């Protein structure tokens, strides 16, 4: 079990594409794909950005790799491929931070509109 396999397991559990994670990690999909396959090395900085884009720490990547080695190769993403809510929030946060200020403002306005609409339906 290599760390690239752990990265791929977490990414797939998120139903995230190579492009989505690569964008959030400030790399490109080709590099991320090669890292996942173990055909390309990576710097500590790149690994840190990938981990952040996945919503985990580098330590968590290593922990999952160790667990997988001990359990025969399973990445330990979660039961039946479910992604924990915290990881969803981290993914959303990394995507949001990749937006321009103008686009962030649009997202904020849209979220406000959705919340108003949701409150109106509860009443």
Order of alpha helices (4+ residues) and beta strands (2+ residues): alpha-alpha-alpha-alpha-alpha-alpha-alpha
